[in-house]
């Protein structure tokens, strides 16, 4: 029985350490960005450009979501909800490509009444691991207030899934029927 308990503890420990290691680059980037931003700043995280990635990749969205989740844990910041951001972008007929430049990011930030927008890019190296670079851009001036980068991040999301029309996932009709 003690051997079984030890095996269970080792499996549990390795699972926890693996999850912590996965959050590591995103948390480190969020902390670095937050350190360069003033308290109570309103922040919007835009989808990231995926340089050289597959056309149907959601890598830029996944990375932005993970970074936003870490920024949401920073008490000094006020993070704007992504659903609001997507609504504004769809009304403006903009997508991640149209926001890749700082001018587009500033425009979206002003429309959202955000003090800062977080923009970034990711790149896949020959080994299949990612490098990402993020910047917090002040919407009033276009000044880069903070930046962070990480290399060797695993691409652990599914690629090659069929794209949804308009690039957005449709409302879940099954959920509506069941609940």
Secondary structure, DSSP 8 states (H G I E B T S, - for coil): -HHHHHHHHHHHHHHHHHHHHHHHHHHHHHHHHHHTS-TT-EEEE---EEET--TT--HHHHHHHHHHHHHHT-TT-EE--HHHHHHHHHHHT--TGGGSSHHHHHHHHHHTT-SEEEEEEEEE-TTSEEEEEEEEEETTT--EEEEEEEEEEE--S--S----GGGS----HHHHHH-
